Amino acid sequence: MVAGAGEVPDAAMTFDVRSTSAALRWRYREDLWGAPGPRRRWTDPLRLTWAGTAWDAYAAYFASFEVRPSTADRAAASVWNTWGDFRNGHFRLPEVADAAADLAADVLVLDDHWESMVSSGKPHTGRFPDFDADLAYARKLGLRLGFWQSVGWIDDPAAVGLTDEDLLRGADGRPRRANWALDPRDPAQHWCLDPSSARTRAFLVQRTRELVQAYDPAILKLDFGYGLPGPDVAAPTDPALRGERLGHELYRIVSEAAREAKPDIAILLYGIHPLHLAHADILAMDDMGDHGRPEAEGHRHWSVWAALAAGTGRAVNGSSGYFWSDDVEILLDSAVLGQAGAVLPLLAASDEATPRRLAVRRALNRWCRRTVQWRPLWLDSDLGSLDTPPRVRSWGRLEDDRLTALCLRDESGGANGYDHSGRWAVIAQGDADLHSGTVAVIPVDAGHLALPEPPRPPGSSRTPAGTGTGSGVCSPRQKPTSTAAWKDG
């Protein structure tokens, strides 16, 4: 059984599990902030769904919401985020652009650290003395551009004309700071914007419009609507924006301002909840760094839940971890999810970024599915029960009942219905399914693969159904029986 809200609640929502019982709790802390009025009205406080598996129960919950289709032009794109290099202090933007273009990425997103300070919307000229020339060079390589923005943090409020009254404050009236881990021991701390303030809203709108007008980004990556203090620590002045509505309102302000400046801009967010999707065109799965090692294991768990967003008309960005050693396993699931995003390092990863790992990622960037309406075919994956969590093994992607992508793992042992050994990503190209049209076959390690052949009309010539090419370093041999094989070395 799944229990969830039917609207964004005006409180901090928590889920408590105690022994065999569970409860949703809404925390208001009216002892700190007072009540907003004599009566609180909930329009749609609770929805319950249930099914025989965990995933199906969540899918029923998601299906209870109406989600508007995304209108962003070309939101389904292979996105390369510069965070993998920026987080390590490498800011040579032309070199990152060269590497991203070589890997067939569509969009290069300038991640955290590109600004003079968090939320300035202006480039850091010390790190990027030739910023405009660097962007022009990236565009010359065929890359579109995107920009990271924090919707709720700011480092120097006074520099943009904001005062304490425009920030989230504690019960003592003093502003509070936060970070991504909500850890007061972390030296990285940021002041937090209060959307109750007219000055705060005007600042966010102006910053967003100026950024979009100056650089014409294809993607705006909005972050850290979740990295804000809860009502135990601070609260917005307007009680209607407390709890879950705080980050939601910040996303709304920035996304609407961006779309007013450029109607076809794509908004990238973290999170898949239907109530979240009004502001999103691309859903990313970062941050695998939260999972620890191996990151690929975390990606496999998250891929199950990311598939809940498959029918919402949003592009699901498979993302990556921080370590190239886990990337090939991650890309198997990304082949089904759609586009492969990345936060991997390019400038200081010569040992980990081996030719084979680079080739597999290049292949997926080139041949990934760029459609946004699909549903999963689970094959031998587990969808979760009261005893075990969901676990993806081999699975596929269905578009209008056409099978268009497969992730095949050797651990399936033939239980997925396909004759194969080793690990493979198989992706249909164009509108045909992968049993009757042209496919891209990406072998990960040594093994063989045989795809079932489609029925042929009488008198037709025999054409291999598994026609495709390898990933650059891997070239499967094509055989008349629609099999592909690749040997290590």
C-alpha positions in Angstrom: 0.0 0.0 0.0 1.2 3.5 -0.8 0.1 6.6 1.2 0.8 10.0 -0.2 -0.6 13.5 -0.4 -2.9 14.6 -3.2 -1.7 18.2 -3.0 1.5 20.0 -1.9 0.9 20.4 1.9 1.5 23.6 3.8 3.7 21.7 6.2 6.8 19.5 6.4 5.8 16.0 5.5 7.5 13.0 7.1 6.9 9.3 6.9 7.2 7.3 10.1 7.5 3.5 10.2 7.3 1.8 13.6 7.2 -2.0 13.8 4.4 -3.1 11.4 2.6 0.3 11.3 3.3 3.4 9.3 2.0 7.0 9.3 2.3 10.2 7.3 2.9 13.2 9.6 2.6 16.9 8.9 4.8 19.0 11.1 3.7 22.6 11.6 5.6 23.7 14.7 2.9 26.2 15.6 4.6 26.4 19.0 7.3 28.4 17.2 5.4 30.1 14.4 1.8 30.4 15.6 -1.2 29.2 13.7 -2.1 30.8 10.3 -5.7 31.2 11.4 -8.5 29.7 13.4 -9.0 26.9 10.9 -6.8 25.0 8.4 -8.4 23.4 5.3 -7.0 20.4 3.5 -8.4 19.9 0.1 -6.7 16.6 -0.8 -4.6 15.5 2.1 -4.3 11.7 1.4 -4.4 9.2 -1.4 -4.1 5.5 -0.9 -3.2 3.0 -3.6 -2.3 -0.7 -3.5 -1.2 -3.5 -5.7 0.6 -6.9 -5.6 4.1 -5.3 -5.9 5.7 -2.2 -4.5 6.3 -0.6 -8.0 2.7 -1.3 -9.2 1.3 0.3 -6.0 3.4 3.4 -6.6 2.4 3.4 -10.3 -1.2 3.5 -9.3 -0.5 6.4 -7.0 1.3 8.3 -9.8 -1.6 7.5 -12.2 -4.1 9.2 -9.9 -2.6 12.6 -10.9 -3.1 14.5 -14.1 0.2 15.9 -15.4 0.4 18.4 -18.2 2.6 17.4 -21.2 5.9 19.1 -21.4 6.2 21.8 -24.1 10.0 22.2 -24.1 11.6 21.8 -27.4 14.1 18.9 -27.6 14.1 18.3 -23.9 15.2 14.7 -24.6 18.9 15.4 -24.8 22.2 13.8 -23.7 23.3 16.2 -21.0 26.9 16.5 -19.8 27.3 18.5 -16.5 30.6 20.1 -15.7 30.3 19.2 -12.0 32.6 16.2 -12.3 35.4 18.6 -13.1 34.3 21.8 -11.3 34.0 19.9 -8.0 37.7 18.9 -8.4 38.8 22.4 -9.1 39.3 22.0 -12.9 37.7 24.9 -14.8 39.3 24.7 -18.3 36.0 25.0 -20.0 37.2 24.6 -23.7 38.8 21.3 -22.7 35.5 20.1 -21.1 33.6 21.2 -24.2 36.1 19.2 -26.4 35.6 16.1 -24.4 31.8 16.4 -24.2 31.5 17.0 -27.9 33.8 14.0 -28.6 31.4 11.9 -26.4 28.4 13.0 -28.6 26.7 14.9 -25.8 23.9 17.3 -26.9 24.0 19.9 -24.1 26.9 21.1 -21.9 25.5 22.3 -18.6 27.7 24.7 -16.6 27.2 23.4 -13.1 27.8 24.9 -9.6 30.9 27.1 -9.4 30.3 28.9 -12.7 28.9 31.9 -10.9 30.7 34.7 -9.1 28.7 33.6 -6.1 25.8 31.2 -5.6 22.7 32.9 -7.1 24.5 35.9 -8.7 23.7 34.7 -12.2 27.0 36.2 -13.3 30.1 34.3 -14.4 33.1 34.0 -12.1 35.7 35.9 -14.1 38.6 34.6 -12.0 37.8 31.0 -12.9 36.7 31.9 -16.4 38.5 35.0 -17.7 37.3 34.3 -21.3 33.8 33.2 -20.4 32.0 34.5 -23.5 34.6 33.2 -25.8 34.5 29.8 -24.1 30.7 29.6 -24.6 31.1 30.6 -28.3 33.7 27.8 -28.7 31.3 25.2 -27.1 28.6 26.3 -29.5 30.9 26.0 -32.4 31.5 22.4 -31.5 27.7 21.8 -31.9 26.9 21.8 -28.2 23.9 23.6 -26.8 24.4 25.2 -23.3 22.7 24.9 -20.0 23.2 26.6 -16.6 22.9 25.4 -13.0 21.0 27.6 -10.6 20.2 27.3 -6.9 16.7 28.4 -6.4 16.9 28.9 -2.6 20.5 29.9 -1.7 22.5 33.1 -1.8 25.9 33.9 -0.5 25.9 37.7 -0.2 22.3 39.0 0.0 23.4 42.6 0.4 25.2 42.5 -2.9 21.9 42.1 -4.7 19.9 44.5 -2.5 18.3 41.9 -0.1 18.1 42.3 3.7 17.4 40.0 6.6 13.7 40.4 6.0 14.1 38.7 2.6 15.6 35.6 4.1 14.4 32.5 6.0 14.7 33.4 9.7 14.5 31.5 13.0 12.1 32.3 15.8 14.6 34.8 17.1 14.3 36.8 13.9 17.8 36.1 12.7 18.5 34.5 9.3 19.5 30.9 9.1 21.9 29.2 6.7 21.9 25.7 5.2 23.7 23.4 2.8 22.9 20.3 0.7 23.3 17.9 3.6 21.6 20.3 6.2 24.7 19.7 8.3 25.7 22.6 10.6 29.3 21.1 10.8 29.8 21.6 7.0 31.7 24.8 6.4 29.8 25.4 3.2 26.8 27.4 4.4 24.4 29.6 2.4 21.7 32.1 3.4 18.2 31.0 2.3 15.7 33.0 0.3 12.2 33.6 1.6 9.7 33.7 -1.3 7.2 35.5 1.0 9.2 38.7 0.3 8.3 40.8 -2.8 12.0 41.8 -3.1 13.1 38.1 -3.1 10.6 37.2 -5.8 11.6 40.2 -7.9 15.3 39.3 -7.5 14.7 35.7 -8.7 12.7 36.8 -11.7 15.2 39.4 -12.7 18.2 37.1 -12.3 16.5 34.4 -14.3 15.4 36.7 -17.1 18.8 38.3 -17.4 20.6 34.9 -17.5 18.2 33.5 -20.2 18.4 36.7 -22.3 22.2 36.9 -22.1 23.1 33.3 -22.9 20.0 31.7 -24.5 20.4 28.4 -22.7 18.6 25.2 -23.9 18.4 23.9 -20.3 18.1 25.5 -16.9 19.1 23.1 -14.1 17.4 24.1 -10.9 18.7 22.7 -7.7 18.5 22.7 -3.9 14.8 23.5 -3.5 15.2 20.6 -1.0 18.4 22.0 0.7 16.4 24.4 2.9 15.9 24.4 6.7 12.7 22.8 8.0 10.2 24.4 10.4 12.2 23.2 13.4 14.9 25.8 12.3 13.3 28.5 10.2 10.1 29.3 8.3 9.0 31.7 5.6 7.0 34.7 6.8 4.0 33.7 4.8 2.5 30.7 6.6 1.0 29.4 3.3 4.5 28.7 2.1 5.8 26.6 5.0 7.0 23.1 4.7 6.8 21.3 1.4 5.4 24.4 -0.3 8.6 26.4 0.3 10.8 24.7 -2.3 7.9 24.2 -4.6 7.2 27.9 -4.7 10.9 28.7 -5.4 10.9 26.3 -8.3 7.7 27.8 -9.6 9.0 31.4 -9.6 12.2 30.5 -11.4 10.7 28.1 -13.9 7.9 30.5 -14.9 10.4 33.4 -15.3 12.6 31.2 -17.5 9.7 30.2 -19.7 8.5 33.7 -20.1 11.9 34.7 -21.3 12.2 31.6 -23.6 9.1 29.5 -24.0 10.9 26.4 -25.2 13.6 26.3 -22.5 13.8 22.9 -20.8 13.7 22.9 -16.9 15.8 20.1 -15.3 14.9 19.1 -11.8 15.7 16.3 -9.3 12.6 14.4 -8.3 9.8 12.4 -9.9 6.7 13.1 -7.8 3.7 14.1 -9.9 3.2 17.2 -7.8 6.7 18.2 -8.7 6.3 17.8 -12.5 4.5 21.0 -13.3 7.8 22.8 -13.1 10.0 20.1 -14.9 10.7 19.0 -18.4 13.7 16.8 -17.6 14.1 14.6 -14.5 17.6 13.8 -13.3 18.7 11.1 -11.0 21.6 12.7 -9.2 23.3 12.4 -6.9 24.7 8.9 -6.9 27.4 10.2 -4.6 24.8 10.0 -1.8 24.7 6.2 -2.2 28.3 5.6 -1.6 30.2 2.8 -3.4 29.4 1.1 -5.6 27.4 3.8 -7.2 26.0 1.4 -9.8 24.1 -0.4 -7.1 22.3 2.8 -6.2 21.6 3.6 -9.8 19.9 0.2 -10.2 17.6 0.8 -7.3 16.8 4.3 -8.5 16.1 3.2 -12.1 13.1 1.2 -10.8 11.6 4.3 -9.3 12.6 6.6 -12.2 10.5 4.4 -14.5 7.4 5.7 -12.6 8.0 9.0 -14.6 8.0 7.2 -17.9 4.5 8.0 -18.8 4.5 11.7 -17.8 5.9 13.1 -21.0 9.1 14.1 -19.2 12.6 13.1 -20.4 14.3 10.9 -17.8 18.0 11.7 -17.6 19.8 8.6 -16.4 22.7 10.6 -15.0 25.9 8.9 -13.7 28.0 8.5 -10.6 31.2 10.3 -9.8 33.4 7.3 -10.7 34.1 6.0 -14.2 34.7 2.5 -12.8 30.9 2.2 -12.1 29.8 3.9 -15.3 29.3 0.9 -17.7 26.9 -0.8 -15.3 25.0 2.5 -14.9 24.7 2.9 -18.7 22.9 -0.4 -19.0 19.9 1.0 -17.2 20.3 4.4 -18.8 19.8 2.7 -22.2 16.2 1.9 -21.1 15.6 5.2 -19.2 16.5 7.2 -22.3 19.1 9.9 -22.2 22.4 9.4 -20.3 23.4 12.4 -18.3 26.7 12.7 -16.5 28.6 14.4 -13.7 31.8 12.5 -14.4 35.2 14.1 -14.5 36.8 14.5 -17.9 40.0 16.6 -17.2 41.6 14.5 -14.5 40.3 11.0 -15.2 42.8 9.6 -17.6 43.2 6.4 -15.7 39.5 5.7 -15.0 38.2 7.0 -18.3 39.5 4.1 -20.3 38.8 3.9 -24.1 36.2 1.2 -23.6 34.3 3.2 -20.9 34.4 6.3 -23.1 33.2 4.3 -26.1 30.2 2.8 -24.3 29.1 6.3 -23.1 29.7 7.8 -26.6 27.6 5.0 -28.1 24.7 5.6 -25.7 24.8 9.4 -26.3 24.5 8.8 -30.0 21.9 6.0 -30.1 19.7 6.6 -27.0 15.9 6.9 -27.4 14.8 10.5 -27.6 11.1 9.8 -27.0 9.5 10.6 -23.7 6.4 8.5 -23.6 7.1 4.9 -22.7 6.5 2.2 -20.1 8.9 -0.4 -18.6 9.0 -4.1 -19.5 10.4 -5.7 -16.4 11.4 -9.2 -17.7 13.1 -10.9 -14.7 13.4 -7.8 -12.5 11.9 -7.8 -9.0 9.2 -5.2 -8.3 9.3 -5.3 -4.5 7.2 -6.9 -1.8 6.8 -6.7 1.9 10.0 -8.8 2.2 12.3 -7.5 -0.5 13.0 -4.1 -2.1 12.7 -3.8 -5.9 15.7 -4.8 -7.9 16.2 -4.3 -11.6 18.0 -7.0 -13.5 17.2 -7.3 -17.2 14.4 -5.1 -18.4 13.2 -3.1 -21.5 11.3 -0.1 -22.8 7.9 -0.2 -24.5 6.6 2.6 -26.7 3.0 2.0 -27.9 3.6 -1.7 -27.3 6.8 -1.6 -29.5 9.9 -2.9 -27.7 12.5 -0.2 -28.3 15.3 -0.9 -25.8 16.7 -3.7 -23.7 19.1 -3.9 -20.9 20.3 -7.5 -20.6 22.5 -8.7 -17.7 24.4 -11.9 -17.4 23.0 -12.5 -13.9 19.6 -13.1 -15.4 20.8 -16.6 -16.5 18.3 -16.8 -19.4 15.3 -16.1 -17.1 14.6 -12.9 -19.2 13.6 -14.9 -22.2 16.6 -13.9 -24.4 19.5 -16.0 -25.5 22.6 -14.2 -24.4 25.7 -14.2 -22.2 27.4 -11.1 -20.9 25.8 -7.7 -20.6 24.2 -5.8 -23.5 22.3 -2.7 -24.3 20.1 -2.9 -27.4 18.4 0.2 -28.7 16.0 0.5 -31.7 16.7 3.3 -34.1 13.8 5.2 -35.6 10.1 4.1 -35.2 10.4 0.4 -35.7 10.8 -2.0 -32.8 14.1 -3.7 -32.2 13.0 -7.0 -33.6 12.1 -5.6 -37.0 14.2 -2.5 -37.6 17.7 -1.2 -37.3 19.2 -1.5 -33.8 22.3 -0.2 -32.0 24.0 -3.1 -30.2 26.3 -2.0 -27.3 28.3 -4.9 -25.9 29.7 -4.3 -22.4 31.8 -7.4 -22.0 32.5 -10.7 -23.8 29.5 -12.8 -24.7 26.9 -13.5 -27.4 23.4 -12.2 -28.1 20.6 -13.7 -30.3 17.5 -11.6 -31.0 14.3 -13.3 -32.1 13.6 -12.7 -35.7 10.2 -11.2 -36.7 7.8 -13.1 -38.9 8.6 -12.6 -42.6 6.0 -12.4 -45.4 6.3 -15.3 -48.0 9.0 -14.7 -50.6 10.7 -12.0 -48.6 14.5 -11.8 -48.4 16.2 -12.8 -45.2 17.5 -9.7 -43.4 19.1 -10.0 -40.0 16.9 -8.4 -37.3 19.9 -7.7 -35.1 21.6 -5.4 -37.6 23.7 -2.8 -35.8 27.1 -1.5 -35.0 29.4 -1.6 -31.9 30.3 1.2 -29.6 33.5 2.3 -31.3 36.0 -0.1 -29.6 33.5 -3.0 -29.8 32.2 -4.2 -33.2 29.8 -7.2 -32.9 30.0 -9.7 -35.8 26.7 -9.8 -37.7 25.5 -13.3 -38.6 22.5 -14.4 -40.7 20.9 -15.8 -37.6 20.6 -12.3 -36.1 23.3 -13.0 -33.5 26.1 -10.7 -32.3 29.2 -11.8 -30.6 32.2 -9.9 -29.2 35.3 -11.3 -27.7 37.4 -9.4 -25.2 40.5 -7.8 -26.8 
